[in-house]
Amino acid sequence: MPPLSLEGPLVKEIDSTTFERLIAPPAYPPNLSLIPLQRPWLPSYLRVMCNLRGWVIVTEPGSAALLRLKRYKPWIWDVWEDYGANLREDPAYRLRHRGIRYLVWLLAQGASPAGYLLAEYAYAGLMPLTKARFFPNAFVPVENAPPLLPNLVKTYHLITGNLTESWGLWDALEEAIQKPTIPLVIAGSIKTQQEEARLRSYLHRHKAWLWLRSYFVPYPVVQNLERHAALLYGLYQPLPHIRDKIPGKFYEAAVLGVPLRWRQGVSPVWDAFWRRYREEPEAPMLYWAYYEPKLLQWVEELMSKLEKAS
């Protein structure tokens, strides 16, 4: 796991036993999505890529590009992000960061997997729909550990994810410091020293805060914090690459029953999602398990087609 640092006046509130349980590595063998979390990760990742056997689901363009170069056939691309739009629109990407990422993205777009999983309708123009199936970016509870902050259950406000302007960091902090005695928990990474200095300028004005800082905060930790929060901030900027899709944070808050603060009125997609789930809190499309039979049936169809073609 990457380093995870803890700081702030609320560090003493963390239950150390629960914390160790939540950051423990998974018991099952690593897959492609977990390989980048190993240290050093690159040799392990390349070794896995060179020795693939059977079907693979890829979730990011780097692996898609490598599989194109490898001419590997039995794989599926779970396109959960429009990376091209992110690179064009997201102010978090500096100019020096875009070049190599664009090259990888262009190479990945030319790949030919057996099929595509599309989590959001806005990505329909990125690949041939004849090879695509649409599945919501649903949410599955994966841990049932006790609260990480047992003395603060349903009292703290929470900011998670990439700590960037496009994800609404500064607006969330502006709101938080209006009530500086309400516990504030932050779980995520920040990209530059300038942004970190600005974040700390807000924290200096807050009385009770905790920052769990890592390049990748383990998801069980994030989920535990979300489950027991009083409020989850989702103040995404309504940029072109964000406003027409439903962020995963919306699904998580809906399933866990946690209030979500979002920018109402700037995205019909976001507003419609919350209207639906206020009326239908148990709607099955929130859960991946509801779609597992359909996913398995589709994979079997792809396997059959490849066997007949070979």
Secondary structure as UniProt FT lines:
FT   STRAND          5..7
FT   HELIX           9..13
FT   HELIX           16..23
FT   TURN            32..34
FT   HELIX           35..37
FT   HELIX           41..50
FT   STRAND          56..58
FT   HELIX           61..70
FT   STRAND          75..79
FT   HELIX           83..89
FT   TURN            91..92
FT   HELIX           95..109
FT   STRAND          115..118
FT   HELIX           121..126
FT   HELIX           129..131
FT   STRAND          132..134
FT   HELIX           150..152
FT   TURN            153..155
FT   STRAND          157..160
FT   TURN            165..168
FT   HELIX           169..176
FT   TURN            177..178
FT   TURN            180..181
FT   STRAND          184..187
FT   HELIX           193..203
FT   TURN            204..205
FT   STRAND          209..213
FT   HELIX           219..227
FT   STRAND          231..233
FT   TURN            240..244
FT   HELIX           248..256
FT   STRAND          260..261
FT   TURN            264..265
FT   HELIX           268..279
FT   TURN            281..282
FT   HELIX           284..286
FT   HELIX           288..290
FT   HELIX           292..309
//
